[in-house]
Amino acid sequence: MSRQQGSQGKGKSSSRGKDVKKGKTSARGEASGKPKSFARGNAPIKKKSTPQKSSNPDEIRLNKYVANSGMCSRREADVHIATGLVSVNGKIVTEMGYKVKLDDEVRYDGARINPEKKAYVLLNKPKGFATTTSEGKGRTVMDLVANATNSRIKPIGRLGRNSKGLLLFTNDDAITKKFTNSKHGVARLFHVELDKNLKLEDLKKIRDGFKVQGKLIAVEEVSYIEGASKKEVGLKIKNTGNTIIRTIFDYLKYDIISLDCVAIGHLTKKDIPRGHWKHLTEQEVNTLKML
């Protein structure tokens, strides 16, 4: 700016030029709308930036949560939120920029949504690992699937620390509900080894169902294992735990030597060594959903 002004008429100095040399802001400079920080001919004065507060990594914007679930784009999510189609922990939220935690219950039009990619991991559990997501419980099944996925998967049902066999992990609530539905749940097949031969009359009693302390104990199927001793039986149940199996044999005065879940619905241990896991194929997931 000062060079252009200095080239206008040699040997003469305008009041405007003096103002620039003296570092003053001329009337014309003010009228031009230039920031005052440019008046000295130096680089603009930088305002001190106030440090931004670090965001909580466990919280994300609600529109991003909805978009990540695969329901729609983030812009469309804003519209759905504004029209009251989204609730958080049971309350309708219409506030733009609202933040939620990943473990909050977010529903879109009444249906629960999840901001993570659906994951389905099948583990062949060895002995010595507790089926829990809690810390401080020693070795757990979560240690065995730690590198399987970044999604927050949880085991469906339980296998005792000394039990072994198949255990399914997922973050898909629809699949989880299939297992927890006692009438239409997913059957699991167990290979049970007892301390002595199972009497035929006891086998029939298990097959027909019986009551323990007023509660009916029933299984889907039970049979001796072909080609093995009468100590080994196959037992199919829909209950998500295995306490019912222990209840049966405790009542009938048998000790369980080994308990192994060998099948979950159509899923088997084929090609999964003990202590290893695999991701379910798309076909396996679809079949599981149809059970």
KOLBA-833687 format. One record per residue (C-alpha): residue number from 0; x, y, z. Coordinates in steps of 0.001 Angstrom, whole numbers, plus 524288, in hexadecimal, padded with zeros to 5 digits. Layout:
BEGIN
pt n NUM | xx X | yy Y | zz Z
...
***
This chain:
BEGIN
pt n 0 | xx 80000 | yy 80000 | zz 80000
pt n 1 | xx 80AE1 | yy 809BA | zz 80396
pt n 2 | xx 811FC | yy 8073B | zz 7F6A4
pt n 3 | xx 805EF | yy 80AA0 | zz 7EEB5
pt n 4 | xx 803FA | yy 81726 | zz 7F668
pt n 5 | xx 8125E | yy 81AF1 | zz 7F560
pt n 6 | xx 81235 | yy 819F2 | zz 7E67D
pt n 7 | xx 807C1 | yy 82481 | zz 7E547
pt n 8 | xx 80F4E | yy 83137 | zz 7E2F5
pt n 9 | xx 81DE5 | yy 8318F | zz 7E5E7
pt n 10 | xx 822BC | yy 83B2F | zz 7EFE4
pt n 11 | xx 81529 | yy 83D81 | zz 7F515
pt n 12 | xx 80F5D | yy 8375D | zz 800EE
pt n 13 | xx 800F0 | yy 83684 | zz 802DF
pt n 14 | xx 7FADC | yy 83681 | zz 81039
pt n 15 | xx 7F679 | yy 828B5 | zz 80D2C
pt n 16 | xx 8047F | yy 82488 | zz 80AAC
pt n 17 | xx 808EC | yy 82AE8 | zz 81763
pt n 18 | xx 7FE87 | yy 823A3 | zz 81E91
pt n 19 | xx 80350 | yy 816BC | zz 81943
pt n 20 | xx 81193 | yy 819C5 | zz 81C49
pt n 21 | xx 80E35 | yy 81DE8 | zz 82A05
pt n 22 | xx 80641 | yy 811A5 | zz 82BA4
pt n 23 | xx 7F963 | yy 818FF | zz 82D09
pt n 24 | xx 7EC9D | yy 814AF | zz 82715
pt n 25 | xx 7E789 | yy 81E3E | zz 81D09
pt n 26 | xx 7D959 | yy 8219B | zz 81B5F
pt n 27 | xx 7D9A5 | yy 81AC0 | zz 80E53
pt n 28 | xx 7DFB5 | yy 80EA6 | zz 81463
pt n 29 | xx 7D4D7 | yy 80DFE | zz 81E57
pt n 30 | xx 7CA73 | yy 80FDF | zz 813F4
pt n 31 | xx 7D019 | yy 804B9 | zz 80BFC
pt n 32 | xx 7CC5A | yy 7FB44 | zz 816B4
pt n 33 | xx 7DA4A | yy 7F625 | zz 8189B
pt n 34 | xx 7DCDA | yy 7F06A | zz 82601
pt n 35 | xx 7E4B9 | yy 7F97C | zz 82EC8
pt n 36 | xx 7EEFE | yy 7EEF1 | zz 83050
pt n 37 | xx 7F333 | yy 7F155 | zz 82216
pt n 38 | xx 7F58F | yy 7FFF8 | zz 82432
pt n 39 | xx 803B8 | yy 7FE80 | zz 8289A
pt n 40 | xx 807FA | yy 7F7F3 | zz 81C05
pt n 41 | xx 80C26 | yy 7EBAD | zz 8234B
pt n 42 | xx 80625 | yy 7DE34 | zz 82437
pt n 43 | xx 7F8CD | yy 7DE15 | zz 82AAC
pt n 44 | xx 7F8A7 | yy 7DC8B | zz 83942
pt n 45 | xx 7F485 | yy 7CECA | zz 83CA5
pt n 46 | xx 7EAD9 | yy 7CD31 | zz 84764
pt n 47 | xx 7EE72 | yy 7C37E | zz 851AC
pt n 48 | xx 7E6D6 | yy 7B72E | zz 84F30
pt n 49 | xx 7DFDB | yy 7B1BF | zz 85AD6
pt n 50 | xx 7E282 | yy 7A342 | zz 85C56
pt n 51 | xx 7D6A0 | yy 79B11 | zz 85950
pt n 52 | xx 7D1F4 | yy 791A0 | zz 8635F
pt n 53 | xx 7D50B | yy 783B2 | zz 85FA1
pt n 54 | xx 7C8DC | yy 77C47 | zz 85C16
pt n 55 | xx 7C529 | yy 76FF7 | zz 86349
pt n 56 | xx 7C92E | yy 7647A | zz 85A98
pt n 57 | xx 7BDE6 | yy 75CA1 | zz 86029
pt n 58 | xx 7B3ED | yy 7667A | zz 85B1D
pt n 59 | xx 7AFB3 | yy 76935 | zz 84D28
pt n 60 | xx 7A585 | yy 77207 | zz 84702
pt n 61 | xx 79834 | yy 76BE3 | zz 84619
pt n 62 | xx 7973C | yy 76E22 | zz 8376A
pt n 63 | xx 7A418 | yy 766F7 | zz 8356C
pt n 64 | xx 79F6D | yy 75BDB | zz 83E2F
pt n 65 | xx 79320 | yy 75A6A | zz 835E2
pt n 66 | xx 79AAE | yy 75B5F | zz 82916
pt n 67 | xx 7A4D3 | yy 7515F | zz 82D75
pt n 68 | xx 799F3 | yy 747B4 | zz 83025
pt n 69 | xx 7976A | yy 74753 | zz 8217C
pt n 70 | xx 789CD | yy 74D08 | zz 82271
pt n 71 | xx 78C8B | yy 75929 | zz 81A53
pt n 72 | xx 79646 | yy 7640F | zz 81778
pt n 73 | xx 79A37 | yy 76DBB | zz 82206
pt n 74 | xx 7925B | yy 77898 | zz 81B8A
pt n 75 | xx 78658 | yy 76FE8 | zz 81B26
pt n 76 | xx 788CF | yy 76C60 | zz 8295C
pt n 77 | xx 78793 | yy 77AD1 | zz 82CE1
pt n 78 | xx 77A08 | yy 77AE2 | zz 826CD
pt n 79 | xx 775ED | yy 76E90 | zz 82DFB
pt n 80 | xx 77ACF | yy 7742E | zz 83AD6
pt n 81 | xx 773DD | yy 7811E | zz 838A4
pt n 82 | xx 76705 | yy 77A37 | zz 835D0
pt n 83 | xx 767B9 | yy 77260 | zz 8427B
pt n 84 | xx 76A74 | yy 764E7 | zz 83CD0
pt n 85 | xx 77680 | yy 762A8 | zz 8453E
pt n 86 | xx 776BA | yy 75FC9 | zz 853C9
pt n 87 | xx 78210 | yy 75E41 | zz 85D51
pt n 88 | xx 78017 | yy 755FF | zz 86974
pt n 89 | xx 7716E | yy 756EA | zz 867C6
pt n 90 | xx 77084 | yy 7659B | zz 86569
pt n 91 | xx 76E0E | yy 76C54 | zz 8585F
pt n 92 | xx 77986 | yy 77514 | zz 854AB
pt n 93 | xx 777E0 | yy 78000 | zz 84A9E
pt n 94 | xx 783DF | yy 7880F | zz 84E47
pt n 95 | xx 78DE9 | yy 789AE | zz 84371
pt n 96 | xx 79B9E | yy 78639 | zz 847C4
pt n 97 | xx 796DC | yy 77DBB | zz 85301
pt n 98 | xx 7A16B | yy 77424 | zz 85724
pt n 99 | xx 79F73 | yy 7662C | zz 85B73
pt n 100 | xx 7A7E9 | yy 75B84 | zz 8612A
pt n 101 | xx 7AA19 | yy 74F0D | zz 859A3
pt n 102 | xx 7A31B | yy 74721 | zz 8640A
pt n 103 | xx 796F3 | yy 74FCF | zz 86414
pt n 104 | xx 78A63 | yy 749CA | zz 85F18
pt n 105 | xx 7874F | yy 750EF | zz 8527A
pt n 106 | xx 77AFB | yy 74DB1 | zz 84AF0
pt n 107 | xx 7767D | yy 751E6 | zz 83D7D
pt n 108 | xx 767D4 | yy 7514A | zz 83B8C
pt n 109 | xx 76704 | yy 747F8 | zz 84718
pt n 110 | xx 77186 | yy 73E70 | zz 84289
pt n 111 | xx 77E92 | yy 73E14 | zz 84984
pt n 112 | xx 78A5D | yy 74176 | zz 8411A
pt n 113 | xx 798E5 | yy 73F28 | zz 842BD
pt n 114 | xx 7A3AA | yy 74809 | zz 83D7D
pt n 115 | xx 7AD1A | yy 73CF1 | zz 83B19
pt n 116 | xx 7AEAB | yy 7331D | zz 8304E
pt n 117 | xx 7A7B0 | yy 72673 | zz 8337C
pt n 118 | xx 7B13B | yy 71BCE | zz 83748
pt n 119 | xx 7AF38 | yy 70D3A | zz 8397B
pt n 120 | xx 7BA7A | yy 70592 | zz 83F7C
pt n 121 | xx 7B9FE | yy 6F712 | zz 842C1
pt n 122 | xx 7C3B7 | yy 6F25F | zz 84D02
pt n 123 | xx 7C78A | yy 6E484 | zz 85084
pt n 124 | xx 7C9AF | yy 6E70F | zz 85EFD
pt n 125 | xx 7D3C5 | yy 6DF3E | zz 86697
pt n 126 | xx 7D30F | yy 6DC74 | zz 8752A
pt n 127 | xx 7D7C7 | yy 6E67E | zz 87EEF
pt n 128 | xx 7D14F | yy 6F2B1 | zz 87961
pt n 129 | xx 7C5C4 | yy 6F969 | zz 87FCA
pt n 130 | xx 7BA61 | yy 6FDC6 | zz 87749
pt n 131 | xx 7B980 | yy 70BF2 | zz 87B87
pt n 132 | xx 7BC51 | yy 7199F | zz 87693
pt n 133 | xx 7C025 | yy 71E4D | zz 8842D
pt n 134 | xx 7CE40 | yy 72147 | zz 8877C
pt n 135 | xx 7D545 | yy 71B96 | zz 89326
pt n 136 | xx 7CFC7 | yy 70DEB | zz 890E3
pt n 137 | xx 7DC8C | yy 707D8 | zz 88C74
pt n 138 | xx 7DD15 | yy 70226 | zz 87ED9
pt n 139 | xx 7D07B | yy 70490 | zz 87771
pt n 140 | xx 7CB00 | yy 7014C | zz 86A18
pt n 141 | xx 7CC97 | yy 70FA7 | zz 86673
pt n 142 | xx 7DB55 | yy 70D86 | zz 866AF
pt n 143 | xx 7D9D3 | yy 702FD | zz 85C4C
pt n 144 | xx 7D234 | yy 70BA3 | zz 852BA
pt n 145 | xx 7D92A | yy 71875 | zz 855B4
pt n 146 | xx 7DEBC | yy 71979 | zz 847E7
pt n 147 | xx 7D2C3 | yy 71484 | zz 840AF
pt n 148 | xx 7CC12 | yy 7219E | zz 83E31
pt n 149 | xx 7CB8C | yy 72FDE | zz 84240
pt n 150 | xx 7BCE7 | yy 72EB1 | zz 844A1
pt n 151 | xx 7B8AF | yy 72CFF | zz 852A5
pt n 152 | xx 7B452 | yy 71EEA | zz 8526F
pt n 153 | xx 7AF2B | yy 71741 | zz 85E07
pt n 154 | xx 7AD33 | yy 708B1 | zz 86020
pt n 155 | xx 79F7A | yy 7034D | zz 85EC1
pt n 156 | xx 79C9A | yy 6FA91 | zz 86A38
pt n 157 | xx 7A6C1 | yy 6F46C | zz 872F0
pt n 158 | xx 7B025 | yy 6E92B | zz 873DB
pt n 159 | xx 7B5DE | yy 6E618 | zz 88136
pt n 160 | xx 7C459 | yy 6E835 | zz 88385
pt n 161 | xx 7C6BA | yy 6D994 | zz 88298
pt n 162 | xx 7BD6F | yy 6D7A9 | zz 87724
pt n 163 | xx 7C211 | yy 6D831 | zz 8691F
pt n 164 | xx 7BCC0 | yy 6D949 | zz 85B7C
pt n 165 | xx 7B5A1 | yy 6E2F9 | zz 852F0
pt n 166 | xx 7B258 | yy 6F0A1 | zz 85787
pt n 167 | xx 7ACB2 | yy 6FB03 | zz 84E88
pt n 168 | xx 7B02D | yy 7096D | zz 84FDA
pt n 169 | xx 7A8E5 | yy 71498 | zz 8494C
pt n 170 | xx 7A41C | yy 72296 | zz 84A8E
pt n 171 | xx 797A1 | yy 71F57 | zz 8431D
pt n 172 | xx 78C38 | yy 720D1 | zz 84C8F
pt n 173 | xx 782EB | yy 7199A | zz 84376
pt n 174 | xx 78B77 | yy 70D6E | zz 843C7
pt n 175 | xx 78D1C | yy 70E63 | zz 85278
pt n 176 | xx 77E60 | yy 70EC7 | zz 85456
pt n 177 | xx 77D14 | yy 70233 | zz 84C99
pt n 178 | xx 78533 | yy 6FB2E | zz 856B9
pt n 179 | xx 77E74 | yy 7012B | zz 86279
pt n 180 | xx 770E4 | yy 6FD72 | zz 85D96
pt n 181 | xx 76E5D | yy 6F0D7 | zz 86507
pt n 182 | xx 763A3 | yy 6EC1F | zz 85BC6
pt n 183 | xx 769C6 | yy 6EF68 | zz 84EB6
pt n 184 | xx 77815 | yy 6F021 | zz 852A7
pt n 185 | xx 783C2 | yy 6EA42 | zz 84BBA
pt n 186 | xx 786C6 | yy 6DC4C | zz 84FF8
pt n 187 | xx 79444 | yy 6D891 | zz 854D0
pt n 188 | xx 7995F | yy 6CAA5 | zz 854B8
pt n 189 | xx 7A241 | yy 6C629 | zz 85FCF
pt n 190 | xx 7AAF2 | yy 6BA3A | zz 860FD
pt n 191 | xx 7AA2A | yy 6B645 | zz 86F49
pt n 192 | xx 7B360 | yy 6AC8A | zz 8759C
pt n 193 | xx 7AF26 | yy 6A72E | zz 882CB
pt n 194 | xx 7B647 | yy 6A02B | zz 88DAE
pt n 195 | xx 7AE30 | yy 693DE | zz 88B77
pt n 196 | xx 7A4CF | yy 68DDC | zz 881BC
pt n 197 | xx 797E2 | yy 694FF | zz 88056
pt n 198 | xx 78CDE | yy 68BB1 | zz 883AA
pt n 199 | xx 7828A | yy 689DC | zz 87946
pt n 200 | xx 777DB | yy 68DB8 | zz 882DD
pt n 201 | xx 77F04 | yy 69A6D | zz 885A3
pt n 202 | xx 780A9 | yy 69CEF | zz 87724
pt n 203 | xx 771F1 | yy 69B7C | zz 8755F
pt n 204 | xx 76F83 | yy 6A440 | zz 88111
pt n 205 | xx 777D7 | yy 6AEF8 | zz 87AFA
pt n 206 | xx 770EB | yy 6AD2C | zz 86DE6
pt n 207 | xx 7635E | yy 6AE2B | zz 87408
pt n 208 | xx 766CF | yy 6B98C | zz 87D01
pt n 209 | xx 76575 | yy 6BA52 | zz 88BA9
pt n 210 | xx 763FF | yy 6C466 | zz 8965C
pt n 211 | xx 76E6D | yy 6C916 | zz 89FC3
pt n 212 | xx 7694A | yy 6D158 | zz 8AAF6
pt n 213 | xx 75CB7 | yy 6D382 | zz 8A36C
pt n 214 | xx 7638A | yy 6D7E8 | zz 896F9
pt n 215 | xx 7626C | yy 6CFEC | zz 88A89
pt n 216 | xx 76F77 | yy 6CB84 | zz 88515
pt n 217 | xx 76E4B | yy 6C843 | zz 876B2
pt n 218 | xx 777B7 | yy 6C682 | zz 86B67
pt n 219 | xx 775ED | yy 6C606 | zz 85C9E
pt n 220 | xx 77CA3 | yy 6B8DF | zz 85A99
pt n 221 | xx 78513 | yy 6AF25 | zz 861E7
pt n 222 | xx 78B6A | yy 6A288 | zz 85D61
pt n 223 | xx 7971A | yy 699BA | zz 85F58
pt n 224 | xx 7A260 | yy 69CB4 | zz 8564D
pt n 225 | xx 7A3AB | yy 69227 | zz 84C13
pt n 226 | xx 7B028 | yy 68A3E | zz 84D17
pt n 227 | xx 7B37E | yy 68F6F | zz 85AAA
pt n 228 | xx 7B116 | yy 68A77 | zz 86863
pt n 229 | xx 7A476 | yy 68D64 | zz 86F9D
pt n 230 | xx 7AC1C | yy 697AB | zz 87729
pt n 231 | xx 7AB47 | yy 6A0AC | zz 86B65
pt n 232 | xx 79E9E | yy 6A70A | zz 86717
pt n 233 | xx 79A43 | yy 6B18C | zz 85DC5
pt n 234 | xx 79148 | yy 6BBED | zz 8636B
pt n 235 | xx 78A87 | yy 6C6BD | zz 85BC3
pt n 236 | xx 7850A | yy 6D2A4 | zz 862C5
pt n 237 | xx 7804C | yy 6E04E | zz 85F3E
pt n 238 | xx 78418 | yy 6E66D | zz 86C21
pt n 239 | xx 78F15 | yy 6F070 | zz 86A95
pt n 240 | xx 796A8 | yy 6EB43 | zz 8764A
pt n 241 | xx 79B00 | yy 6DDA5 | zz 87A06
pt n 242 | xx 7964C | yy 6DDA7 | zz 88820
pt n 243 | xx 78A6F | yy 6D5AD | zz 88418
pt n 244 | xx 79393 | yy 6CA92 | zz 88037
pt n 245 | xx 79A49 | yy 6CAB6 | zz 88D5C
pt n 246 | xx 78D17 | yy 6CB7B | zz 8942A
pt n 247 | xx 788A1 | yy 6BF35 | zz 88CF9
pt n 248 | xx 7944D | yy 6B6D9 | zz 89062
pt n 249 | xx 795C2 | yy 6BBF5 | zz 89E3E
pt n 250 | xx 7879D | yy 6B80A | zz 8A09F
pt n 251 | xx 789D3 | yy 6AA8E | zz 89ABC
pt n 252 | xx 79694 | yy 6A89D | zz 8A289
pt n 253 | xx 7A06C | yy 6A90E | zz 8976E
pt n 254 | xx 7ACFC | yy 6B0E8 | zz 896C4
pt n 255 | xx 7B06A | yy 6B7C7 | zz 88A25
pt n 256 | xx 7BE48 | yy 6B4C8 | zz 885C8
pt n 257 | xx 7BDE7 | yy 6BC98 | zz 8792C
pt n 258 | xx 7B44B | yy 6C617 | zz 872F9
pt n 259 | xx 7B67C | yy 6CA0A | zz 864D9
pt n 260 | xx 7AD74 | yy 6D259 | zz 85C4C
pt n 261 | xx 7AF1D | yy 6CC10 | zz 84EED
pt n 262 | xx 7A4B4 | yy 6D359 | zz 8471F
pt n 263 | xx 79CC6 | yy 6DFF7 | zz 8476A
pt n 264 | xx 79162 | yy 6DE8B | zz 83E1E
pt n 265 | xx 797DA | yy 6DB0C | zz 83127
pt n 266 | xx 7A550 | yy 6DFD2 | zz 835AB
pt n 267 | xx 7AF7B | yy 6D589 | zz 8392A
pt n 268 | xx 7BDA1 | yy 6D4F7 | zz 83DB1
pt n 269 | xx 7C275 | yy 6D0C0 | zz 83055
pt n 270 | xx 7CF4E | yy 6D77C | zz 82CD9
pt n 271 | xx 7CFC1 | yy 6DEE8 | zz 839D2
pt n 272 | xx 7DA9F | yy 6D981 | zz 84297
pt n 273 | xx 7D8D0 | yy 6DAB5 | zz 85134
pt n 274 | xx 7DBF7 | yy 6E898 | zz 85598
pt n 275 | xx 7D9F6 | yy 6EE3C | zz 847E9
pt n 276 | xx 7CED7 | yy 6F5D5 | zz 8419F
pt n 277 | xx 7C941 | yy 6F921 | zz 8345C
pt n 278 | xx 7C048 | yy 70368 | zz 82E70
pt n 279 | xx 7B33B | yy 6FE1A | zz 829F0
pt n 280 | xx 7B0EC | yy 6FE8E | zz 81B61
pt n 281 | xx 7A59B | yy 7066D | zz 815F1
pt n 282 | xx 79E5D | yy 6F9CC | zz 81316
pt n 283 | xx 7A054 | yy 6F4EE | zz 8210B
pt n 284 | xx 79B2B | yy 701D0 | zz 82679
pt n 285 | xx 78F46 | yy 70189 | zz 81D98
pt n 286 | xx 78C4A | yy 6F370 | zz 8217B
pt n 287 | xx 78D90 | yy 6F715 | zz 82FC9
pt n 288 | xx 783D8 | yy 70226 | zz 82DEB
pt n 289 | xx 77A1D | yy 6F8D9 | zz 827AF
pt n 290 | xx 77A56 | yy 6EEEE | zz 832D8
***
